[in-house]
Amino acid sequence: MAVTPQTNTTLDAIAEALMARDAAERIVVCGHVNPDGDCLGSQLALAHALRALGRDVTCLLVKGDPVGAGLDFLPGVADMVPACAYAGAPDVFVAVDVPTPERLGDDARRLHAAATLTVTIDHHAVPERMSDLSYTDPDAASTTMLVWEVAKRLLGQGSVTPVVATCAYAGIVTDTGRFQFQNADAACFAAAAEMVAAGANPAEVARAVYQSRALASIQLEGRAVERMRLMDGGRVALSWVTRADFAELGASKADAEPIIDVLRSVGSVRVACMLREQEGEVRGSLRAKDDTDVAAIAREFGGGGHKAAAGFTLPAGIERAVSTMERRLSEISFPDAPQGAREVAS
């Protein structure tokens, strides 16, 4: 464990503070924009644990966008409420998997400011805290690992319900890339084993998240593979999909999520970048197979994430975004890179 400067409490203290809340008080649990499996799993696992104690809990979506098909199996997803539709002010605001107020979006940030007590549980390292009680451990493979510890304190070691375990397991398996990323350490496997023992079904989670892709997602992947550019002797992969692709194939933005892992899977590739055109902007994803800090690259463009997996948004069209990232990715310095001109191929 290596808690960061914004940490000012313990998971024990957070659990105690949540247990001490009156049943009449309203608690909201919120994640970040473009929620992934760890974000949604953390929100829902904590909400289910608190509801088991009789607490009034609402899970918020920063925006009203539907949850991707690979994650809509999570128990409680259908009951999540867009932050803009939440009436009144909550008594307690718990932010999970969110490092900065900006990642909450405007509506959720107003609710955060209005709450009597604010709490952050996260594993993204940033220099400042945004909540009254803040706990951030960047050594944790996923935020759900930390929420899992809070759930055990709330419900008791042997009394965590299968629904809590399922949501937490979904977060840990997605944030480690099915236990393939560099963050899949011994603590991660130990926590996953506890979740399975408590009722999470790895086969069901894998089937829902990774084996239920729409045909449009596969077709979109084909377009990205066709466009893929290999740079620096094959060490860097860059590709993109356009709004026209989505319209023609009838694809959703969630259909593009698995593509970055396809680029990353090329044997020579050490850093992969996938760009997805949206209205008025381009969303980028970065992955690394070595020690390259892609979060540092993402931060240059106002994004963030982890050393091996990060994201960002460019206020540009797709052509400019491709040019910008091609130029930036060509600047990555690999220790064993050959001397001379860098190769760009398509």
C-alpha positions in Angstrom: 0.0 0.0 0.0 1.3 3.5 -0.9 -1.4 6.0 0.0 -1.0 9.4 -1.7 -0.8 13.0 -0.3 -4.6 13.5 -0.5 -5.2 10.5 1.7 -6.3 11.7 5.2 -8.1 8.7 6.6 -8.3 4.9 6.6 -10.8 2.5 5.1 -11.8 1.6 8.7 -12.7 5.2 9.4 -14.6 5.5 6.1 -16.6 2.3 6.9 -17.3 3.7 10.4 -18.5 7.0 9.0 -20.9 5.4 6.6 -22.2 3.0 9.2 -22.8 6.0 11.5 -25.2 7.7 9.1 -28.8 7.8 10.0 -31.1 5.6 7.9 -33.1 8.7 6.9 -30.1 10.4 5.4 -29.6 10.2 1.6 -26.3 8.8 0.2 -25.2 9.1 -3.4 -22.4 7.1 -4.9 -20.9 8.6 -8.0 -18.1 7.6 -10.5 -16.5 9.5 -13.4 -17.4 10.4 -16.9 -17.3 7.5 -19.4 -17.5 4.9 -16.6 -15.6 1.7 -17.1 -16.0 -1.6 -15.3 -14.0 -0.6 -12.3 -16.0 2.6 -11.8 -19.5 1.0 -12.2 -18.4 -2.1 -10.2 -17.2 0.1 -7.3 -20.4 2.2 -7.3 -22.7 -0.7 -7.3 -20.7 -2.9 -4.9 -20.7 -0.1 -2.3 -24.3 0.7 -2.9 -25.5 -2.9 -2.4 -23.4 -3.2 0.8 -24.9 0.0 2.2 -28.4 -1.0 1.2 -27.9 -4.3 3.1 -27.5 -2.1 6.2 -30.8 -0.3 5.4 -29.3 2.9 4.0 -30.9 5.1 1.4 -28.5 5.0 -1.5 -28.6 6.2 -5.1 -26.0 5.4 -7.7 -25.4 8.3 -10.1 -24.3 8.4 -13.7 -22.3 11.6 -14.5 -24.1 11.8 -17.9 -27.3 10.2 -19.1 -25.6 7.9 -21.6 -26.6 4.3 -21.4 -24.1 1.8 -19.9 -22.3 -0.3 -22.5 -23.8 -3.7 -23.3 -20.8 -5.5 -21.7 -21.5 -4.0 -18.3 -25.3 -3.7 -18.3 -25.5 -7.1 -16.6 -24.3 -5.7 -13.3 -27.0 -5.8 -10.7 -28.4 -2.4 -10.1 -27.3 -0.8 -13.4 -31.0 -0.2 -14.5 -31.6 1.8 -11.3 -28.7 4.3 -11.8 -29.8 7.9 -12.1 -28.2 10.7 -14.2 -26.7 13.4 -11.9 -28.8 16.0 -13.7 -32.0 14.2 -12.6 -31.2 13.8 -8.9 -33.6 16.0 -6.9 -32.3 18.0 -4.0 -29.0 17.7 -2.2 -27.6 14.4 -0.8 -26.4 14.2 2.8 -23.4 12.1 1.9 -21.6 12.1 -1.4 -19.2 9.1 -2.1 -16.9 9.5 -5.1 -15.3 6.2 -6.3 -12.6 5.8 -8.9 -12.6 9.6 -9.3 -9.4 11.5 -8.8 -10.5 15.1 -9.5 -13.7 17.2 -9.4 -13.5 17.8 -13.1 -14.0 14.0 -13.7 -17.4 14.3 -11.9 -18.9 16.6 -14.5 -20.8 19.8 -13.7 -24.1 18.3 -12.3 -22.4 15.8 -10.0 -19.9 18.4 -8.8 -22.7 20.6 -7.6 -24.2 17.7 -5.6 -20.7 17.0 -4.2 -20.4 20.6 -3.1 -23.9 20.5 -1.5 -23.4 17.3 0.6 -22.8 17.5 4.3 -20.1 14.8 4.1 -18.0 13.9 1.1 -15.9 10.8 0.7 -13.4 9.6 -1.9 -12.2 6.0 -2.5 -9.8 5.7 -5.4 -6.6 4.4 -6.8 -5.6 7.3 -9.1 -2.6 9.3 -7.7 -3.2 13.1 -7.7 -1.6 15.7 -5.4 -4.7 17.1 -3.8 -7.9 15.7 -2.2 -11.4 16.8 -3.1 -13.4 15.3 -0.2 -13.7 15.5 3.6 -12.6 11.9 3.9 -10.2 10.7 1.2 -8.4 7.4 0.7 -6.3 6.7 -2.4 -4.0 3.8 -2.9 -2.3 3.7 -6.3 -0.9 0.2 -5.6 -4.4 -1.2 -5.6 -5.1 -2.9 -9.0 -8.6 -1.5 -9.0 -10.8 0.7 -6.9 -13.1 -2.2 -6.4 -10.4 -3.8 -4.3 -10.6 -0.9 -1.9 -14.5 -0.9 -2.0 -14.3 -4.6 -1.3 -12.4 -3.9 1.9 -15.0 -1.3 2.9 -17.8 -3.8 2.2 -16.1 -6.4 4.4 -16.0 -3.9 7.2 -19.6 -2.9 6.7 -21.1 -6.4 6.5 -18.5 -8.6 8.2 -15.8 -10.7 6.6 -18.1 -13.7 6.0 -21.3 -11.9 5.2 -20.6 -10.0 2.0 -23.4 -10.9 -0.4 -22.9 -12.5 -3.9 -24.2 -9.3 -5.5 -21.5 -7.2 -3.9 -18.9 -9.8 -4.8 -20.1 -9.9 -8.4 -19.9 -6.1 -8.9 -16.4 -6.0 -7.2 -15.1 -8.9 -9.3 -16.3 -7.2 -12.5 -14.2 -4.2 -11.6 -11.1 -6.1 -10.8 -11.2 -8.3 -13.9 -11.8 -5.3 -16.2 -9.2 -3.0 -14.7 -6.5 -5.7 -14.9 -7.5 -6.7 -18.5 -8.5 -10.2 -17.4 -5.5 -10.4 -15.1 -3.1 -9.6 -18.0 -1.9 -6.1 -17.1 1.1 -5.2 -15.0 -1.2 -4.3 -12.1 -2.3 -8.0 -11.7 -0.3 -8.7 -8.5 -0.6 -11.2 -5.6 -3.0 -8.8 -3.7 -5.2 -8.6 -6.8 -5.5 -12.4 -7.1 -6.1 -12.8 -3.4 -9.0 -10.3 -3.5 -10.5 -11.9 -6.6 -10.4 -15.3 -4.8 -12.3 -13.8 -1.9 -14.9 -12.4 -4.2 -15.3 -15.8 -5.9 -15.6 -17.5 -2.5 -18.4 -14.9 -1.7 -20.4 -15.8 -4.7 -18.9 -14.0 -7.8 -19.0 -16.3 -10.9 -16.0 -15.7 -13.1 -17.5 -17.6 -16.1 -20.6 -15.5 -16.0 -18.7 -12.2 -15.7 -16.4 -13.2 -18.5 -19.3 -14.2 -20.7 -21.1 -10.9 -20.1 -18.1 -8.6 -20.5 -16.0 -10.3 -23.1 -18.1 -12.8 -25.0 -21.2 -10.8 -25.8 -20.0 -8.4 -28.4 -22.4 -7.1 -31.1 -21.6 -7.8 -34.7 -21.2 -4.0 -35.2 -18.3 -4.1 -32.6 -16.5 -6.8 -34.7 -17.0 -4.9 -37.9 -15.8 -1.7 -36.2 -12.7 -3.6 -35.1 -12.1 -4.6 -38.7 -12.0 -1.0 -39.8 -9.5 -0.1 -37.0 -7.2 -3.0 -37.9 -7.2 -2.0 -41.6 -6.2 1.6 -40.6 -3.6 0.6 -38.0 -0.3 2.4 -38.3 2.8 0.8 -36.9 5.5 3.2 -35.9 9.0 3.0 -34.4 9.8 -0.4 -35.8 6.4 -1.8 -34.8 6.7 -0.7 -31.1 3.8 1.8 -31.4 0.3 1.1 -32.9 -2.2 3.9 -33.7 -5.6 3.5 -35.2 -9.0 5.2 -35.2 -12.7 4.9 -36.0 -14.9 7.8 -37.2 -18.5 9.0 -36.7 -19.2 7.8 -40.2 -18.1 4.3 -39.2 -20.5 4.3 -36.2 -23.4 5.6 -38.4 -22.8 3.1 -41.2 -22.5 0.1 -38.9 -25.1 1.1 -36.4 -22.4 0.8 -33.7 -22.4 2.5 -30.2 -19.4 4.0 -28.5 -19.3 0.9 -26.2 -18.7 -1.2 -29.3 -15.3 0.5 -29.7 -14.1 -0.3 -26.2 -12.4 -3.7 -27.0 -10.4 -2.4 -30.0 -7.5 -1.0 -28.0 -6.7 -4.4 -26.7 -6.6 -5.8 -30.2 -3.9 -3.2 -31.1 -2.1 -4.0 -27.9 -2.1 -7.7 -28.7 0.2 -7.3 -31.8 3.5 -9.0 -30.8 5.9 -6.1 -31.5 3.6 -3.4 -30.0 4.6 -1.9 -26.7 2.3 1.2 -26.7 -1.1 1.3 -28.4 -3.3 4.3 -29.1 -7.0 4.1 -30.2 -9.0 7.2 -31.2 -12.7 7.3 -31.4 -14.4 10.3 -33.1 -17.4 11.8 -31.3 -19.4 15.0 -31.9 -16.9 17.9 -31.7 -14.1 15.9 -30.1 -12.0 12.7 -30.2 -11.7 10.3 -27.3 -8.4 8.5 -27.0 -7.3 5.4 -25.2 -3.6 4.4 -24.4 -2.2 1.1 -23.3 1.4 0.0 -22.6 2.9 -3.5 -22.4 6.2 -2.2 -20.9 7.2 0.4 -18.4 6.1 3.4 -20.6 4.0 5.8 -18.6 1.0 6.4 -20.9 -0.8 8.3 -18.1 1.8 11.0 -18.4 1.1 11.2 -22.1 -2.7 11.4 -21.4 -2.1 14.2 -18.9 -0.5 16.3 -21.6 -3.9 16.4 -23.2 -6.0 16.9 -20.1 -6.6 13.2 -19.4 -5.2 10.7 -17.0 -5.3 7.2 -15.7 -2.7 4.6 -14.8 0.8 4.0 -16.0 -0.2 1.2 -18.3 -3.8 2.3 -19.2 -5.0 5.9 -19.7 -7.4 8.0 -21.6 -7.9 11.6 -22.9 -10.1 13.8 -25.0 -9.0 16.1 -27.9 -11.2 19.0 -28.9 -10.5 18.3 -32.6 -11.6 16.5 -35.7 -10.3 13.0 -36.4 -7.7 14.0 -39.0 -6.1 16.6 -36.7 -6.3 14.1 -33.7 -4.5 11.4 -35.8 -1.8 13.9 -36.8 -1.4 15.1 -33.2 -1.1 11.6 -31.7 1.2 10.4 -34.5 3.5 13.2 -33.7 3.4 12.7 -30.0 3.8 8.9 -30.1 6.8 9.2 -32.3 8.5 11.0 -29.4 8.3 8.1 -27.1 11.8 6.9 -26.1 12.3 3.2 -25.8 15.7 2.1 -24.3 16.3 -0.5 -26.9 15.1 1.5 -29.9 17.3 1.3 -33.0 19.2 4.4 -34.0 18.2 6.3 -37.1 14.9 7.3 -38.6 11.7 6.0 -37.1 9.5 3.8 -39.3 5.9 4.7 -40.0 3.9 2.0 -41.8 0.2 1.4 -42.5 
